[in-house]
Amino acid sequence: MCGIAGVLRRNTNDFAVGATLLAMARTLQHRGADSAGVAVFGGTRSPHLQMALPHLTPAPSLPQLNALSAGRIQEVESENGGFDAQVSLLDQPNSLEDLALVRLLEDAFPGATVSSLGERMSVYKAVGMVEELADQIGSLTGTHGIAHLRLATESRIDPAHAQPFWGRPFFDIAVTHNGHITNYYKLRQKFEARGFSFASHNDSEIIGVYLGDLMEAGASLFEALDRAKFELDGSFSFIVATQNALGVTRDPLATKPLLYVENDEGVTLGSEPQSLYHACGADARIREIKPRETKTWALD
């Protein structure tokens, strides 16, 4: 079943994104209690990556990471269940070169997963209820973000298989998805043949990779989503977050719910009405994303 949510607020950099997503996720908790996660976008900082480590594994030291990364990692800060590290950009940006760094780190720490890479995005995940994330995300501010409550119908229950999924290896792309992508394996094999790799065996992970690949080739977010609704098979309602926008699309049968409230300040999205009323007030005008409808909302 799963529950998804998203918020975007224009003309502010200190909107209470974390608290808003936490409150919405609590109202959607009954849709999935296997894992929870949020991706929050805020401020502008040096490029950084987040890595989830196996249980009770201490964060590596900066000298250790510098030796592994040929000096590309500059600062390390421990986080609950892993660490956040600043990463220097390549002279000639190349997503597959960034992916090589990600793979190197994951190979060096078996069982670890890089959960995000970007300048504005931070991703937090936990096995179990969303309350596990309250201390980490409750005070986070920014401009926009997305959340997910997972009911596991396939693949393992662990942080690597929790959502939102980073659109690996593309900067500042995350997706939260309710449904099932039935041509996942076919798409995954095509990306792997090109040198891509994946953090999980969850079908939802393909969405961000697919969209990121199209946008790196020149497509707008809207164009990428508009193509996705025809090239992704299965049942899906999903929200994608990029550095400065949110976007959605839905499968032709619209079997997975996705509702929204839109006004001059921005947009709020959720799987069920109560999450939207909770965030926008009892008089909010709720609308539904239609079958195969594509919508985007930008900060600018």
QUIJOBEL-V821404 format. One record per residue. N is the residue number from 1. RES is the residue in one letter. PHI is phi as a letter, one per 20 degrees, with the letter a starting at -180 (* if undefined). PSI is psi in degrees with one decimal (999 if undefined). D_FIRST is the distance of its C-alpha to the first C-alpha in Angstrom with 1 decimal. Layout:
n-><N,N>
res-><RES,RES>
phi-><PHI,PHI>
psi-><PSI,PSI>
d_first-><D_FIRST,D_FIRST>
This chain:
n-><1,2,3,4,5,6,7,8,9,10,11,12,13,14,15,16,17,18,19,20,21,22,23,24,25,26,27,28,29,30,31,32,33,34,35,36,37,38,39,40,41,42,43,44,45,46,47,48,49,50,51,52,53,54,55,56,57,58,59,60,61,62,63,64,65,66,67,68,69,70,71,72,73,74,75,76,77,78,79,80,81,82,83,84,85,86,87,88,89,90,91,92,93,94,95,96,97,98,99,100,101,102,103,104,105,106,107,108,109,110,111,112,113,114,115,116,117,118,119,120,121,122,123,124,125,126,127,128,129,130,131,132,133,134,135,136,137,138,139,140,141,142,143,144,145,146,147,148,149,150,151,152,153,154,155,156,157,158,159,160,161,162,163,164,165,166,167,168,169,170,171,172,173,174,175,176,177,178,179,180,181,182,183,184,185,186,187,188,189,190,191,192,193,194,195,196,197,198,199,200,201,202,203,204,205,206,207,208,209,210,211,212,213,214,215,216,217,218,219,220,221,222,223,224,225,226,227,228,229,230,231,232,233,234,235,236,237,238,239,240,241,242,243,244,245,246,247,248,249,250,251,252,253,254,255,256,257,258,259,260,261,262,263,264,265,266,267,268,269,270,271,272,273,274,275,276,277,278,279,280,281,282,283,284,285,286,287,288,289,290,291,292,293,294,295,296,297,298,299,300>
res-><M,C,G,I,A,G,V,L,R,R,N,T,N,D,F,A,V,G,A,T,L,L,A,M,A,R,T,L,Q,H,R,G,A,D,S,A,G,V,A,V,F,G,G,T,R,S,P,H,L,Q,M,A,L,P,H,L,T,P,A,P,S,L,P,Q,L,N,A,L,S,A,G,R,I,Q,E,V,E,S,E,N,G,G,F,D,A,Q,V,S,L,L,D,Q,P,N,S,L,E,D,L,A,L,V,R,L,L,E,D,A,F,P,G,A,T,V,S,S,L,G,E,R,M,S,V,Y,K,A,V,G,M,V,E,E,L,A,D,Q,I,G,S,L,T,G,T,H,G,I,A,H,L,R,L,A,T,E,S,R,I,D,P,A,H,A,Q,P,F,W,G,R,P,F,F,D,I,A,V,T,H,N,G,H,I,T,N,Y,Y,K,L,R,Q,K,F,E,A,R,G,F,S,F,A,S,H,N,D,S,E,I,I,G,V,Y,L,G,D,L,M,E,A,G,A,S,L,F,E,A,L,D,R,A,K,F,E,L,D,G,S,F,S,F,I,V,A,T,Q,N,A,L,G,V,T,R,D,P,L,A,T,K,P,L,L,Y,V,E,N,D,E,G,V,T,L,G,S,E,P,Q,S,L,Y,H,A,C,G,A,D,A,R,I,R,E,I,K,P,R,E,T,K,T,W,A,L,D>
phi-><*,m,c,c,b,b,b,b,c,e,m,b,d,c,f,f,f,f,f,f,f,f,f,f,f,f,f,d,g,f,e,r,d,e,b,b,a,c,c,d,d,a,m,c,c,f,g,b,c,d,c,e,d,g,g,m,f,f,f,f,f,f,g,f,f,f,f,f,d,l,n,f,e,d,b,c,c,f,c,f,n,r,b,d,c,f,c,f,f,f,g,c,g,b,f,f,f,f,f,f,f,g,f,g,f,f,f,f,c,g,n,e,c,f,d,a,b,r,d,d,e,c,d,c,c,b,f,o,f,f,g,f,e,g,f,f,d,g,d,f,d,r,d,a,a,c,b,b,d,d,d,f,d,a,m,f,d,a,g,f,e,f,d,f,e,f,f,g,d,e,f,l,c,b,c,c,c,d,q,b,e,e,e,g,f,f,f,f,f,f,f,f,f,e,o,f,c,c,e,b,d,e,f,f,f,f,f,f,f,g,f,f,f,f,f,f,e,o,f,f,g,f,f,f,f,f,f,g,f,d,e,e,d,o,d,b,c,b,d,d,d,d,g,c,a,c,b,b,b,b,f,f,e,l,e,d,f,b,d,b,c,c,b,f,f,q,b,c,c,a,f,c,g,f,f,f,f,f,e,d,o,f,e,f,e,e,c,d,f,e,g,l,e,d,c,c,c,d,f,e>
psi-><-65.3,150.9,139.6,154.2,157.2,150.4,146.1,131.0,124.4,162.7,29.5,147.1,-2.4,33.3,143.8,69.1,-47.0,-47.9,-38.4,-47.1,-37.4,-45.3,-41.9,-41.6,-35.8,-38.5,-18.0,7.5,-33.1,-14.5,-11.7,120.8,11.4,-38.7,163.9,155.6,158.8,152.0,124.4,137.4,123.7,143.0,-174.1,125.9,173.6,149.2,138.8,157.8,152.2,140.4,128.1,126.7,156.2,157.7,128.5,11.4,124.1,150.6,137.7,160.3,160.8,-44.7,-38.1,-44.3,-36.1,-39.9,-37.7,-33.3,9.6,38.0,6.8,-21.2,125.7,-31.1,150.3,132.2,125.3,141.0,166.0,111.9,11.4,-145.3,161.6,131.2,135.8,141.9,132.7,144.4,154.2,152.6,-37.8,99.6,134.2,116.6,-37.8,-26.6,-38.6,-38.0,-33.4,-38.4,-42.5,-47.5,-40.7,-44.4,-42.7,-34.5,-34.2,-24.0,84.1,133.2,-8.1,156.7,130.7,120.0,-12.1,155.6,126.4,-173.1,-28.5,-13.5,137.0,136.7,134.9,131.0,155.4,145.8,133.0,-149.7,157.1,-22.7,-23.7,-21.3,-3.7,-44.7,-31.5,-38.6,-14.4,-30.8,6.0,133.9,163.6,-145.9,-33.5,168.1,172.4,159.5,158.8,138.4,119.2,129.9,109.1,116.6,-11.4,159.3,168.8,163.4,99.0,171.0,-34.0,-30.1,-0.1,156.1,163.9,151.2,132.0,140.0,67.0,124.1,19.8,138.3,139.0,49.2,128.8,149.9,139.4,130.4,137.0,117.0,-154.0,127.8,107.8,-19.7,26.2,-49.1,-39.4,-45.4,-42.0,-43.5,-37.5,-41.8,-40.9,-34.7,-22.0,-0.2,2.8,158.8,165.3,153.3,-14.9,-177.3,28.6,130.1,-27.7,-24.6,-25.4,-24.9,-50.8,-36.6,-45.3,-48.3,-42.8,-38.9,-43.1,-41.4,-35.4,-28.3,-2.2,-6.7,147.7,167.3,-45.2,-45.6,-40.4,-43.5,-39.4,-31.8,-37.1,-37.7,-15.6,-27.7,-16.1,130.0,153.6,-161.2,127.8,137.2,123.7,154.1,128.3,136.4,131.9,-176.2,-31.5,22.0,163.2,147.7,155.1,156.3,170.4,152.0,165.8,-23.7,-12.8,49.6,-16.9,124.4,147.0,115.5,161.4,157.4,124.3,136.6,-171.3,-25.5,-24.7,-140.2,149.5,131.9,147.4,162.8,-25.9,154.0,-37.5,-31.3,-35.2,-42.1,-37.7,-37.3,-29.8,-6.5,159.6,-19.6,12.3,140.6,107.5,133.2,165.3,138.1,126.5,164.3,130.5,24.0,141.3,131.2,146.9,151.5,124.4,157.7,-34.0,999>
d_first-><0.0,3.9,6.9,9.9,13.5,17.0,20.6,23.9,27.3,30.5,34.0,33.1,32.6,32.0,29.1,27.1,24.1,23.1,23.5,21.7,18.5,18.8,19.2,16.2,14.0,15.4,14.4,10.7,11.0,9.4,5.9,6.9,10.5,11.3,12.6,13.3,15.5,17.5,20.0,23.0,25.8,29.2,32.9,34.6,35.5,36.7,34.2,32.3,29.9,27.7,27.4,25.4,27.8,27.4,27.6,31.0,32.3,34.6,34.4,37.1,40.2,41.1,44.0,41.7,39.2,42.1,43.6,40.4,39.8,43.4,43.5,40.4,38.8,40.8,39.2,36.8,35.1,33.2,29.7,27.6,26.7,28.5,30.7,31.2,34.0,36.0,36.5,39.5,39.0,40.6,43.7,42.1,38.3,36.5,32.8,33.4,36.1,33.7,31.3,34.4,34.6,30.9,31.5,34.7,33.2,30.4,33.1,35.3,32.7,30.9,27.3,27.2,25.0,26.0,23.0,24.8,28.0,29.4,31.6,29.4,26.0,25.0,21.8,20.8,18.3,18.0,16.6,15.3,15.1,15.8,19.2,20.3,20.7,22.5,26.0,25.3,23.8,25.0,28.2,27.2,28.6,28.5,27.6,23.9,20.8,17.0,14.4,11.1,9.1,7.7,5.9,8.5,8.4,11.8,14.5,15.9,15.0,17.6,18.5,19.0,15.5,14.0,13.5,15.1,17.0,20.7,22.0,24.4,27.4,27.6,28.5,26.3,23.2,19.6,16.2,12.7,10.1,6.7,7.2,9.9,13.6,15.6,19.0,18.2,21.0,23.5,23.0,23.1,26.3,27.9,27.3,28.5,31.6,32.3,32.2,28.7,26.7,23.2,22.1,19.3,18.0,14.6,14.3,13.2,16.6,18.5,17.7,19.8,22.5,22.7,23.1,25.5,27.6,28.1,28.9,31.4,33.0,33.6,30.7,29.6,26.0,25.9,27.5,25.2,22.1,23.9,24.6,21.1,19.7,22.2,22.2,18.6,17.3,14.0,11.0,10.8,11.1,12.7,15.4,18.3,20.9,24.5,27.7,28.4,25.5,21.9,20.7,17.8,17.2,15.0,15.1,17.8,15.7,13.5,10.5,8.1,9.8,12.2,15.2,18.3,21.7,24.6,28.1,31.1,29.8,26.7,23.0,20.0,16.4,13.2,9.9,11.8,15.5,16.3,15.6,18.1,20.6,20.6,21.5,23.7,25.2,25.2,27.0,24.7,24.5,20.9,20.3,17.6,17.4,18.6,17.9,19.4,20.6,21.5,22.5,23.9,25.4,28.2,30.0,33.4>
